[in-house]
Amino acid sequence: MNKSIMSLVILGAISTPAIAEMNSHDHMSSEMGMEHNAMSMPSVSAVGMPANGAQPDKVIPVVLSDDMTIQFKSSTPIKPGDIVQFVIMNKGKQSHEFSIGSPKEQADYRAMLSSMPNHHKTDGSSVVVKPGQAQRMLWHFHGTTTVEFDCNMSGHYGKGMTKTLVL
Ligand SMILES: [Cu+2]
């Protein structure tokens, strides 16, 4: 009897740290997993979200130029609920950005950039396009229907590189 109690105690002494270690490992990996998900999870904007992998309803070519214009080369209107594939071409000699958000989100973003100029968003709502290059952005429009498309490269918004649509 004593012996079996003894062995239970020993078993307990051995297995408890092993379980504790396993638990802490599980805990750690799930925390890391969460962190990873949080980092790779697309931002949810007031005007929608990235739609990577989805089938687009519409394709809209966009031209960014050094004359500070954002031109949509398609007369197809964007409607609430649309998944739009933007194909963004930079025809200029300087980098431009194509960013989607509500007017408030864009203003907050520019305020952030004014203190951290190189922190352009990479969450699927914005893309910096180098001169002569093209990038794609797939966006699902839902929510607020006043959508602001901006270039938030330093000074460009102030020079008129902005476009507002009411879907
Ligand atoms: Cu620009």
Backbone and ligand atoms as CSV (ligand in chain L), in Angstrom:
chain,resi,resn,atom,element,x,y,z
A,1,MET,N,N,0.839,-1.211,0.000
A,1,MET,CA,C,0.000,0.000,0.000
A,1,MET,C,C,0.867,1.250,0.000
A,2,ASN,N,N,1.780,1.248,0.960
A,2,ASN,CA,C,2.734,2.353,1.014
A,2,ASN,C,C,3.484,2.492,-0.302
A,3,LYS,N,N,3.788,1.340,-0.813
A,3,LYS,CA,C,4.595,1.315,-2.033
A,3,LYS,C,C,3.806,1.940,-3.218
A,4,SER,N,N,2.500,1.563,-3.246
A,4,SER,CA,C,1.727,2.079,-4.378
A,4,SER,C,C,1.465,3.582,-4.246
A,5,ILE,N,N,1.311,4.043,-2.996
A,5,ILE,CA,C,1.172,5.494,-2.783
A,5,ILE,C,C,2.453,6.194,-3.232
A,6,MET,N,N,3.566,5.582,-2.815
A,6,MET,CA,C,4.878,6.089,-3.176
A,6,MET,C,C,5.005,6.237,-4.702
A,7,SER,N,N,4.589,5.182,-5.386
A,7,SER,CA,C,4.759,5.223,-6.837
A,7,SER,C,C,3.829,6.262,-7.468
A,8,LEU,N,N,2.671,6.461,-6.862
A,8,LEU,CA,C,1.760,7.510,-7.353
A,8,LEU,C,C,2.404,8.885,-7.193
A,9,VAL,N,N,3.037,9.048,-6.011
A,9,VAL,CA,C,3.703,10.330,-5.730
A,9,VAL,C,C,4.815,10.563,-6.741
A,10,ILE,N,N,5.580,9.481,-6.965
A,10,ILE,CA,C,6.701,9.587,-7.906
A,10,ILE,C,C,6.167,9.892,-9.319
A,11,LEU,N,N,5.124,9.140,-9.647
A,11,LEU,CA,C,4.517,9.330,-10.963
A,11,LEU,C,C,4.053,10.783,-11.121
A,12,GLY,N,N,3.437,11.244,-10.009
A,12,GLY,CA,C,2.964,12.629,-10.018
A,12,GLY,C,C,4.109,13.600,-10.187
A,13,ALA,N,N,5.205,13.321,-9.465
A,13,ALA,CA,C,6.361,14.221,-9.498
A,13,ALA,C,C,6.970,14.246,-10.896
A,14,ILE,N,N,6.913,13.109,-11.551
A,14,ILE,CA,C,7.505,13.043,-12.893
A,14,ILE,C,C,6.571,13.669,-13.931
A,15,SER,N,N,5.293,13.263,-13.822
A,15,SER,CA,C,4.400,13.660,-14.912
A,15,SER,C,C,3.962,15.122,-14.823
A,16,THR,N,N,3.904,15.667,-13.603
A,16,THR,CA,C,3.418,17.046,-13.491
A,16,THR,C,C,4.286,18.049,-14.273
A,17,PRO,N,N,5.622,17.993,-14.064
A,17,PRO,CA,C,6.431,18.952,-14.852
A,17,PRO,C,C,6.326,18.686,-16.354
A,18,ALA,N,N,6.215,17.371,-16.696
A,18,ALA,CA,C,6.120,17.037,-18.119
A,18,ALA,C,C,4.854,17.640,-18.721
A,19,ILE,N,N,3.726,17.514,-17.953
A,19,ILE,CA,C,2.463,18.084,-18.436
A,19,ILE,C,C,2.563,19.613,-18.478
A,20,ALA,N,N,3.180,20.152,-17.410
A,20,ALA,CA,C,3.311,21.606,-17.352
A,20,ALA,C,C,4.104,22.118,-18.547
A,21,GLU,N,N,5.137,21.356,-18.882
A,21,GLU,CA,C,5.973,21.763,-20.007
A,21,GLU,C,C,5.181,21.696,-21.319
A,22,MET,N,N,4.432,20.591,-21.435
A,22,MET,CA,C,3.608,20.437,-22.636
A,22,MET,C,C,2.603,21.581,-22.771
A,23,ASN,N,N,1.976,21.860,-21.607
A,23,ASN,CA,C,0.978,22.935,-21.629
A,23,ASN,C,C,1.597,24.271,-22.022
A,24,SER,N,N,2.763,24.530,-21.436
A,24,SER,CA,C,3.361,25.832,-21.720
A,24,SER,C,C,3.806,25.888,-23.186
A,25,HIS,N,N,4.198,24.711,-23.689
A,25,HIS,CA,C,4.581,24.676,-25.096
A,25,HIS,C,C,3.354,24.942,-25.986
A,26,ASP,N,N,2.254,24.241,-25.637
A,26,ASP,CA,C,1.010,24.443,-26.393
A,26,ASP,C,C,0.583,25.902,-26.325
A,27,HIS,N,N,0.672,26.420,-25.123
A,27,HIS,CA,C,0.269,27.801,-24.894
A,27,HIS,C,C,1.104,28.733,-25.773
A,28,MET,N,N,2.428,28.452,-25.741
A,28,MET,CA,C,3.328,29.306,-26.499
A,28,MET,C,C,3.022,29.236,-28.004
A,29,SER,N,N,2.865,27.994,-28.491
A,29,SER,CA,C,2.666,27.879,-29.941
A,29,SER,C,C,1.319,28.465,-30.357
A,30,SER,N,N,0.309,28.334,-29.470
A,30,SER,CA,C,-0.980,28.911,-29.861
A,30,SER,C,C,-0.910,30.434,-29.820
A,31,GLU,N,N,-0.127,30.938,-28.878
A,31,GLU,CA,C,0.042,32.397,-28.834
A,31,GLU,C,C,0.765,32.890,-30.085
A,32,MET,N,N,1.805,32.139,-30.453
A,32,MET,CA,C,2.550,32.520,-31.654
A,32,MET,C,C,1.653,32.430,-32.882
A,33,GLY,N,N,0.823,31.383,-32.890
A,33,GLY,CA,C,-0.106,31.207,-33.995
A,33,GLY,C,C,-1.059,32.387,-34.099
A,34,MET,N,N,-1.544,32.819,-32.945
A,34,MET,CA,C,-2.465,33.954,-32.927
A,34,MET,C,C,-1.787,35.211,-33.443
A,35,GLU,N,N,-0.549,35.370,-32.967
A,35,GLU,CA,C,0.206,36.550,-33.381
A,35,GLU,C,C,0.407,36.531,-34.895
A,36,HIS,N,N,0.734,35.321,-35.376
A,36,HIS,CA,C,0.947,35.168,-36.811
A,36,HIS,C,C,-0.331,35.508,-37.572
A,37,ASN,N,N,-1.458,34.975,-37.086
A,37,ASN,CA,C,-2.733,35.251,-37.743
A,37,ASN,C,C,-3.057,36.737,-37.721
A,38,ALA,N,N,-2.797,37.349,-36.581
A,38,ALA,CA,C,-3.111,38.774,-36.454
A,38,ALA,C,C,-2.289,39.577,-37.461
A,39,MET,N,N,-1.034,39.141,-37.642
A,39,MET,CA,C,-0.171,39.893,-38.556
A,39,MET,C,C,-0.576,39.688,-40.019
A,40,SER,N,N,-0.985,38.456,-40.352
A,40,SER,CA,C,-1.289,38.196,-41.753
A,40,SER,C,C,-2.758,38.443,-42.065
A,41,MET,N,N,-3.550,38.703,-41.044
A,41,MET,CA,C,-4.972,38.909,-41.276
A,41,MET,C,C,-5.186,40.259,-41.953
A,42,PRO,N,N,-5.981,40.280,-43.022
A,42,PRO,CA,C,-6.201,41.549,-43.695
A,42,PRO,C,C,-6.939,42.531,-42.803
A,43,SER,N,N,-6.637,43.782,-42.999
A,43,SER,CA,C,-7.307,44.801,-42.203
A,43,SER,C,C,-8.763,44.864,-42.621
A,44,VAL,N,N,-9.617,45.154,-41.697
A,44,VAL,CA,C,-11.008,45.368,-42.051
A,44,VAL,C,C,-11.228,46.871,-42.008
A,45,SER,N,N,-11.533,47.403,-43.166
A,45,SER,CA,C,-11.738,48.835,-43.306
A,45,SER,C,C,-13.231,49.127,-43.236
A,46,ALA,N,N,-13.566,50.373,-43.002
A,46,ALA,CA,C,-14.976,50.780,-43.027
A,46,ALA,C,C,-15.574,50.625,-44.416
A,47,VAL,N,N,-14.700,50.542,-45.439
A,47,VAL,CA,C,-15.207,50.450,-46.814
A,47,VAL,C,C,-15.008,49.059,-47.424
A,48,GLY,N,N,-14.634,48.066,-46.607
A,48,GLY,CA,C,-14.487,46.712,-47.122
A,48,GLY,C,C,-13.229,46.047,-46.650
A,49,MET,N,N,-12.757,45.120,-47.451
A,49,MET,CA,C,-11.561,44.366,-47.071
A,49,MET,C,C,-10.904,43.736,-48.291
A,50,PRO,N,N,-9.609,43.356,-48.150
A,50,PRO,CA,C,-8.962,42.657,-49.253
A,50,PRO,C,C,-9.692,41.348,-49.530
A,51,ALA,N,N,-9.675,40.921,-50.774
A,51,ALA,CA,C,-10.429,39.722,-51.164
A,51,ALA,C,C,-9.517,38.729,-51.860
A,52,ASN,N,N,-8.311,38.562,-51.331
A,52,ASN,CA,C,-7.329,37.708,-51.993
A,52,ASN,C,C,-7.875,36.306,-52.239
A,53,GLY,N,N,-7.746,35.849,-53.464
A,53,GLY,CA,C,-8.201,34.517,-53.829
A,53,GLY,C,C,-9.623,34.478,-54.351
A,54,ALA,N,N,-10.356,35.565,-54.193
A,54,ALA,CA,C,-11.756,35.582,-54.648
A,54,ALA,C,C,-11.839,35.893,-56.143
A,55,GLN,N,N,-12.968,35.564,-56.714
A,55,GLN,CA,C,-13.218,35.836,-58.127
A,55,GLN,C,C,-13.725,37.266,-58.262
A,56,PRO,N,N,-13.028,38.120,-59.030
A,56,PRO,CA,C,-13.491,39.506,-59.134
A,56,PRO,C,C,-14.779,39.639,-59.961
A,57,ASP,N,N,-15.625,40.571,-59.573
A,57,ASP,CA,C,-16.806,40.920,-60.375
A,57,ASP,C,C,-16.421,41.864,-61.504
A,58,LYS,N,N,-15.415,42.698,-61.245
A,58,LYS,CA,C,-15.002,43.721,-62.198
A,58,LYS,C,C,-13.490,43.875,-62.174
A,59,VAL,N,N,-12.945,44.272,-63.314
A,59,VAL,CA,C,-11.515,44.589,-63.395
A,59,VAL,C,C,-11.408,46.056,-63.784
A,60,ILE,N,N,-10.708,46.827,-63.001
A,60,ILE,CA,C,-10.561,48.254,-63.292
A,60,ILE,C,C,-9.084,48.619,-63.370
A,61,PRO,N,N,-8.628,48.982,-64.575
A,61,PRO,CA,C,-7.246,49.464,-64.697
A,61,PRO,C,C,-7.145,50.879,-64.124
A,62,VAL,N,N,-6.064,51.130,-63.414
A,62,VAL,CA,C,-5.857,52.435,-62.789
A,62,VAL,C,C,-4.495,52.961,-63.216
A,63,VAL,N,N,-4.449,54.245,-63.576
A,63,VAL,CA,C,-3.172,54.845,-63.944
A,63,VAL,C,C,-2.817,55.943,-62.947
A,64,LEU,N,N,-1.635,55.807,-62.376
A,64,LEU,CA,C,-1.090,56.825,-61.471
A,64,LEU,C,C,-0.020,57.597,-62.238
A,65,SER,N,N,-0.057,58.925,-62.136
A,65,SER,CA,C,0.889,59.742,-62.913
A,65,SER,C,C,1.524,60.822,-62.054
A,66,ASP,N,N,2.652,61.330,-62.570
A,66,ASP,CA,C,3.362,62.401,-61.859
A,66,ASP,C,C,2.595,63.726,-61.870
A,67,ASP,N,N,1.545,63.817,-62.684
A,67,ASP,CA,C,0.706,65.028,-62.620
A,67,ASP,C,C,-0.300,64.927,-61.477
A,68,MET,N,N,-0.090,63.949,-60.602
A,68,MET,CA,C,-0.859,63.767,-59.372
A,68,MET,C,C,-2.311,63.381,-59.634
A,69,THR,N,N,-2.502,62.542,-60.644
A,69,THR,CA,C,-3.843,62.051,-60.913
A,69,THR,C,C,-3.934,60.544,-60.662
A,70,ILE,N,N,-5.123,60.148,-60.258
A,70,ILE,CA,C,-5.483,58.723,-60.139
A,70,ILE,C,C,-6.630,58.531,-61.122
A,71,GLN,N,N,-6.330,57.875,-62.248
A,71,GLN,CA,C,-7.351,57.722,-63.288
A,71,GLN,C,C,-7.828,56.277,-63.362
A,72,PHE,N,N,-9.146,56.111,-63.299
A,72,PHE,CA,C,-9.743,54.802,-63.522
A,72,PHE,C,C,-10.016,54.676,-65.015
A,73,LYS,N,N,-9.370,53.695,-65.649
A,73,LYS,CA,C,-9.516,53.546,-67.100
A,73,LYS,C,C,-10.665,52.592,-67.430
A,74,SER,N,N,-11.777,52.822,-66.786
A,74,SER,CA,C,-12.964,52.012,-67.034
A,74,SER,C,C,-14.155,52.828,-66.551
A,75,SER,N,N,-15.223,52.786,-67.334
A,75,SER,CA,C,-16.403,53.552,-66.927
A,75,SER,C,C,-17.348,52.688,-66.077
A,76,THR,N,N,-16.940,51.410,-65.857
A,76,THR,CA,C,-17.769,50.510,-65.048
A,76,THR,C,C,-17.910,51.052,-63.633
A,77,PRO,N,N,-19.139,51.314,-63.196
A,77,PRO,CA,C,-19.274,51.818,-61.827
A,77,PRO,C,C,-19.039,50.705,-60.797
A,78,ILE,N,N,-18.511,51.087,-59.657
A,78,ILE,CA,C,-18.342,50.133,-58.557
A,78,ILE,C,C,-19.604,50.204,-57.701
A,79,LYS,N,N,-20.169,49.047,-57.405
A,79,LYS,CA,C,-21.383,48.985,-56.575
A,79,LYS,C,C,-21.055,48.343,-55.228
A,80,PRO,N,N,-21.816,48.684,-54.188
A,80,PRO,CA,C,-21.582,48.032,-52.892
A,80,PRO,C,C,-21.656,46.510,-53.049
A,81,GLY,N,N,-20.733,45.811,-52.446
A,81,GLY,CA,C,-20.690,44.351,-52.537
A,81,GLY,C,C,-19.772,43.832,-53.627
A,82,ASP,N,N,-19.332,44.708,-54.534
A,82,ASP,CA,C,-18.452,44.284,-55.627
A,82,ASP,C,C,-17.078,43.854,-55.121
A,83,ILE,N,N,-16.561,42.821,-55.772
A,83,ILE,CA,C,-15.150,42.463,-55.610
A,83,ILE,C,C,-14.452,42.974,-56.866
A,84,VAL,N,N,-13.537,43.893,-56.680
A,84,VAL,CA,C,-12.904,44.558,-57.814
A,84,VAL,C,C,-11.409,44.242,-57.861
A,85,GLN,N,N,-10.995,43.826,-59.040
A,85,GLN,CA,C,-9.565,43.651,-59.283
A,85,GLN,C,C,-9.026,44.949,-59.866
A,86,PHE,N,N,-8.232,45.656,-59.090
A,86,PHE,CA,C,-7.580,46.852,-59.610
A,86,PHE,C,C,-6.224,46.438,-60.182
A,87,VAL,N,N,-5.944,46.912,-61.386
A,87,VAL,CA,C,-4.617,46.726,-61.976
A,87,VAL,C,C,-4.023,48.123,-62.061
A,88,ILE,N,N,-3.064,48.387,-61.206
A,88,ILE,CA,C,-2.589,49.752,-60.992
A,88,ILE,C,C,-1.245,49.945,-61.681
A,89,MET,N,N,-1.226,50.888,-62.621
A,89,MET,CA,C,0.003,51.155,-63.361
A,89,MET,C,C,0.551,52.523,-62.968
A,90,ASN,N,N,1.831,52.569,-62.710
A,90,ASN,CA,C,2.474,53.846,-62.430
A,90,ASN,C,C,3.189,54.296,-63.700
A,91,LYS,N,N,2.615,55.315,-64.351
A,91,LYS,CA,C,3.210,55.803,-65.605
A,91,LYS,C,C,4.185,56.945,-65.349
A,92,GLY,N,N,4.454,57.214,-64.073
A,92,GLY,CA,C,5.325,58.338,-63.742
A,92,GLY,C,C,6.778,57.940,-63.567
A,93,LYS,N,N,7.564,58.908,-63.087
A,93,LYS,CA,C,8.990,58.672,-62.845
A,93,LYS,C,C,9.291,58.657,-61.347
A,94,GLN,N,N,8.227,58.754,-60.548
A,94,GLN,CA,C,8.384,58.647,-59.093
A,94,GLN,C,C,7.369,57.640,-58.562
A,95,SER,N,N,7.640,57.133,-57.366
A,95,SER,CA,C,6.730,56.148,-56.783
A,95,SER,C,C,5.407,56.802,-56.401
A,96,HIS,N,N,4.337,56.064,-56.588
A,96,HIS,CA,C,3.015,56.506,-56.164
A,96,HIS,C,C,2.351,55.365,-55.406
A,97,GLU,N,N,1.364,55.749,-54.609
A,97,GLU,CA,C,0.633,54.754,-53.841
A,97,GLU,C,C,-0.826,54.719,-54.278
A,98,PHE,N,N,-1.409,53.558,-54.187
A,98,PHE,CA,C,-2.851,53.426,-54.395
A,98,PHE,C,C,-3.408,52.855,-53.100
A,99,SER,N,N,-4.218,53.660,-52.425
A,99,SER,CA,C,-4.726,53.275,-51.114
A,99,SER,C,C,-6.241,53.437,-51.077
A,100,ILE,N,N,-6.918,52.466,-50.494
A,100,ILE,CA,C,-8.379,52.489,-50.390
A,100,ILE,C,C,-8.766,52.634,-48.930
A,101,GLY,N,N,-9.713,53.545,-48.653
A,101,GLY,CA,C,-10.192,53.679,-47.274
A,101,GLY,C,C,-11.326,54.677,-47.190
A,102,SER,N,N,-11.842,54.822,-45.997
A,102,SER,CA,C,-12.817,55.892,-45.780
A,102,SER,C,C,-12.022,57.189,-45.652
A,103,PRO,N,N,-12.653,58.346,-45.829
A,103,PRO,CA,C,-11.924,59.611,-45.665
A,103,PRO,C,C,-11.206,59.694,-44.313
A,104,LYS,N,N,-11.853,59.206,-43.251
A,104,LYS,CA,C,-11.214,59.262,-41.929
A,104,LYS,C,C,-10.004,58.326,-41.852
A,105,GLU,N,N,-10.153,57.124,-42.395
A,105,GLU,CA,C,-9.025,56.185,-42.375
A,105,GLU,C,C,-7.828,56.754,-43.133
A,106,GLN,N,N,-8.113,57.416,-44.247
A,106,GLN,CA,C,-7.030,58.002,-45.041
A,106,GLN,C,C,-6.349,59.138,-44.282
A,107,ALA,N,N,-7.150,59.959,-43.610
A,107,ALA,CA,C,-6.578,61.074,-42.837
A,107,ALA,C,C,-5.721,60.532,-41.687
A,108,ASP,N,N,-6.217,59.494,-41.015
A,108,ASP,CA,C,-5.446,58.875,-39.920
A,108,ASP,C,C,-4.142,58.272,-40.454
A,109,TYR,N,N,-4.232,57.660,-41.609
A,109,TYR,CA,C,-3.064,57.026,-42.238
A,109,TYR,C,C,-2.005,58.086,-42.553
A,110,ARG,N,N,-2.444,59.220,-43.119
A,110,ARG,CA,C,-1.479,60.293,-43.435
A,110,ARG,C,C,-0.863,60.871,-42.166
A,111,ALA,N,N,-1.662,60.960,-41.110
A,111,ALA,CA,C,-1.133,61.466,-39.836
A,111,ALA,C,C,-0.048,60.520,-39.325
A,112,MET,N,N,-0.291,59.209,-39.453
A,112,MET,CA,C,0.700,58.203,-39.042
A,112,MET,C,C,1.961,58.334,-39.905
A,113,LEU,N,N,1.766,58.480,-41.233
A,113,LEU,CA,C,2.911,58.577,-42.146
A,113,LEU,C,C,3.743,59.827,-41.904
A,114,SER,N,N,3.104,60.881,-41.410
A,114,SER,CA,C,3.862,62.118,-41.194
A,114,SER,C,C,4.893,61.925,-40.087
A,115,SER,N,N,4.650,60.997,-39.152
A,115,SER,CA,C,5.675,60.717,-38.147
A,115,SER,C,C,6.513,59.492,-38.520
A,116,MET,N,N,5.979,58.595,-39.344
A,116,MET,CA,C,6.726,57.409,-39.780
A,116,MET,C,C,6.614,57.276,-41.300
A,117,PRO,N,N,7.386,58.096,-42.030
A,117,PRO,CA,C,7.196,58.226,-43.487
A,117,PRO,C,C,7.361,56.929,-44.280
A,118,ASN,N,N,8.093,55.958,-43.753
A,118,ASN,CA,C,8.330,54.751,-44.553
A,118,ASN,C,C,7.394,53.602,-44.204
A,119,HIS,N,N,6.386,53.893,-43.393
A,119,HIS,CA,C,5.495,52.823,-42.930
A,119,HIS,C,C,4.209,52.746,-43.754
A,120,HIS,N,N,4.375,52.638,-45.052
A,120,HIS,CA,C,3.187,52.477,-45.885
A,120,HIS,C,C,2.524,51.136,-45.585
A,121,LYS,N,N,1.217,51.145,-45.591
A,121,LYS,CA,C,0.459,49.940,-45.237
A,121,LYS,C,C,0.723,48.805,-46.213
A,122,THR,N,N,0.836,47.609,-45.663
A,122,THR,CA,C,0.989,46.414,-46.493
A,122,THR,C,C,-0.104,45.412,-46.107
A,123,ASP,N,N,-1.253,45.936,-45.719
A,123,ASP,CA,C,-2.340,45.086,-45.204
A,123,ASP,C,C,-3.382,44.753,-46.266
A,124,GLY,N,N,-3.054,45.078,-47.518
A,124,GLY,CA,C,-4.001,44.772,-48.585
A,124,GLY,C,C,-4.887,45.938,-48.971
A,125,SER,N,N,-4.819,47.041,-48.200
A,125,SER,CA,C,-5.624,48.219,-48.527
A,125,SER,C,C,-4.828,49.248,-49.322
A,126,SER,N,N,-3.523,49.048,-49.392
A,126,SER,CA,C,-2.642,50.044,-49.998
A,126,SER,C,C,-1.471,49.351,-50.671
A,127,VAL,N,N,-1.028,49.960,-51.762
A,127,VAL,CA,C,0.162,49.417,-52.408
A,127,VAL,C,C,0.981,50.572,-52.987
A,128,VAL,N,N,2.293,50.511,-52.774
A,128,VAL,CA,C,3.188,51.499,-53.374
A,128,VAL,C,C,3.682,50.903,-54.691
A,129,VAL,N,N,3.504,51.664,-55.761
A,129,VAL,CA,C,3.894,51.179,-57.093
A,129,VAL,C,C,5.081,51.991,-57.578
A,130,LYS,N,N,6.153,51.281,-57.929
A,130,LYS,CA,C,7.365,51.959,-58.395
A,130,LYS,C,C,7.164,52.472,-59.820
A,131,PRO,N,N,7.981,53.457,-60.242
A,131,PRO,CA,C,7.842,54.024,-61.589
A,131,PRO,C,C,7.895,52.937,-62.658
A,132,GLY,N,N,6.975,53.005,-63.591
A,132,GLY,CA,C,6.971,52.076,-64.706
A,132,GLY,C,C,6.464,50.686,-64.364
A,133,GLN,N,N,6.037,50.479,-63.139
A,133,GLN,CA,C,5.585,49.145,-62.745
A,133,GLN,C,C,4.072,49.081,-62.564
A,134,ALA,N,N,3.591,47.865,-62.389
A,134,ALA,CA,C,2.161,47.647,-62.175
A,134,ALA,C,C,1.956,46.688,-61.014
A,135,GLN,N,N,0.880,46.879,-60.305
A,135,GLN,CA,C,0.543,46.006,-59.185
A,135,GLN,C,C,-0.944,45.734,-59.230
A,136,ARG,N,N,-1.337,44.645,-58.596
A,136,ARG,CA,C,-2.750,44.311,-58.525
A,136,ARG,C,C,-3.252,44.476,-57.104
A,137,MET,N,N,-4.501,44.821,-56.984
A,137,MET,CA,C,-5.137,44.823,-55.664
A,137,MET,C,C,-6.570,44.350,-55.822
A,138,LEU,N,N,-6.927,43.377,-55.021
A,138,LEU,CA,C,-8.273,42.825,-55.077
A,138,LEU,C,C,-9.019,43.268,-53.826
A,139,TRP,N,N,-10.124,43.963,-54.032
A,139,TRP,CA,C,-10.821,44.564,-52.890
A,139,TRP,C,C,-12.309,44.262,-52.933
A,140,HIS,N,N,-12.839,43.879,-51.794
A,140,HIS,CA,C,-14.279,43.635,-51.651
A,140,HIS,C,C,-14.901,44.853,-50.985
A,141,PHE,N,N,-15.710,45.578,-51.733
A,141,PHE,CA,C,-16.345,46.779,-51.199
A,141,PHE,C,C,-17.593,46.403,-50.404
A,142,HIS,N,N,-17.605,46.765,-49.140
A,142,HIS,CA,C,-18.841,46.650,-48.354
A,142,HIS,C,C,-18.740,47.630,-47.198
A,143,GLY,N,N,-19.867,47.990,-46.646
A,143,GLY,CA,C,-19.851,48.957,-45.546
A,143,GLY,C,C,-20.121,50.354,-46.062
A,144,THR,N,N,-19.391,51.316,-45.516
A,144,THR,CA,C,-19.553,52.724,-45.889
A,144,THR,C,C,-19.353,52.901,-47.390
A,145,THR,N,N,-20.201,53.693,-48.022
A,145,THR,CA,C,-20.159,53.795,-49.479
A,145,THR,C,C,-19.382,55.011,-49.993
A,146,THR,N,N,-18.895,55.843,-49.088
A,146,THR,CA,C,-18.013,56.931,-49.522
A,146,THR,C,C,-16.576,56.426,-49.403
A,147,VAL,N,N,-15.970,56.222,-50.563
A,147,VAL,CA,C,-14.650,55.586,-50.604
A,147,VAL,C,C,-13.629,56.587,-51.140
A,148,GLU,N,N,-12.515,56.701,-50.419
A,148,GLU,CA,C,-11.464,57.616,-50.857
A,148,GLU,C,C,-10.257,56.810,-51.335
A,149,PHE,N,N,-9.862,57.078,-52.576
A,149,PHE,CA,C,-8.667,56.458,-53.157
A,149,PHE,C,C,-7.579,57.526,-53.137
A,150,ASP,N,N,-6.485,57.245,-52.460
A,150,ASP,CA,C,-5.446,58.259,-52.299
A,150,ASP,C,C,-4.072,57.723,-52.645
A,151,CYS,N,N,-3.207,58.660,-53.023
A,151,CYS,CA,C,-1.775,58.405,-52.987
A,151,CYS,C,C,-1.258,59.146,-51.770
A,152,ASN,N,N,-0.724,58.402,-50.820
A,152,ASN,CA,C,-0.243,59.029,-49.595
A,152,ASN,C,C,1.278,59.144,-49.544
A,153,MET,N,N,1.913,59.164,-50.731
A,153,MET,CA,C,3.333,59.496,-50.768
A,153,MET,C,C,3.418,60.953,-50.313
A,154,SER,N,N,4.520,61.282,-49.642
A,154,SER,CA,C,4.625,62.586,-49.018
A,154,SER,C,C,4.263,63.742,-49.969
A,155,GLY,N,N,3.268,64.504,-49.608
A,155,GLY,CA,C,2.882,65.700,-50.361
A,155,GLY,C,C,1.909,65.468,-51.502
A,156,HIS,N,N,1.737,64.233,-51.926
A,156,HIS,CA,C,0.931,63.982,-53.128
A,156,HIS,C,C,-0.572,64.234,-52.911
A,157,TYR,N,N,-1.066,63.856,-51.748
A,157,TYR,CA,C,-2.496,64.096,-51.475
A,157,TYR,C,C,-2.789,65.599,-51.544
A,158,GLY,N,N,-1.910,66.372,-50.941
A,158,GLY,CA,C,-2.065,67.831,-50.931
A,158,GLY,C,C,-2.033,68.443,-52.328
A,159,LYS,N,N,-1.347,67.745,-53.245
A,159,LYS,CA,C,-1.270,68.225,-54.630
A,159,LYS,C,C,-2.430,67.671,-55.453
A,160,GLY,N,N,-3.358,67.001,-54.812
A,160,GLY,CA,C,-4.572,66.571,-55.498
A,160,GLY,C,C,-4.633,65.113,-55.875
A,161,MET,N,N,-3.682,64.299,-55.381
A,161,MET,CA,C,-3.684,62.888,-55.767
A,161,MET,C,C,-4.662,62.102,-54.903
A,162,THR,N,N,-5.930,62.367,-55.156
A,162,THR,CA,C,-7.016,61.767,-54.389
A,162,THR,C,C,-8.258,61.693,-55.262
A,163,LYS,N,N,-9.058,60.695,-55.002
A,163,LYS,CA,C,-10.265,60.479,-55.780
A,163,LYS,C,C,-11.318,59.913,-54.848
A,164,THR,N,N,-12.467,60.532,-54.798
A,164,THR,CA,C,-13.540,60.048,-53.930
A,164,THR,C,C,-14.700,59.550,-54.772
A,165,LEU,N,N,-15.172,58.364,-54.449
A,165,LEU,CA,C,-16.353,57.819,-55.124
A,165,LEU,C,C,-17.428,57.547,-54.087
A,166,VAL,N,N,-18.658,57.814,-54.467
A,166,VAL,CA,C,-19.796,57.379,-53.669
A,166,VAL,C,C,-20.438,56.237,-54.437
A,167,LEU,N,N,-20.343,55.031,-53.859
A,167,LEU,CA,C,-20.803,53.841,-54.592
A,167,LEU,C,C,-22.330,53.821,-54.685
L,1,CU,CU,CU,1.611,59.941,-55.744
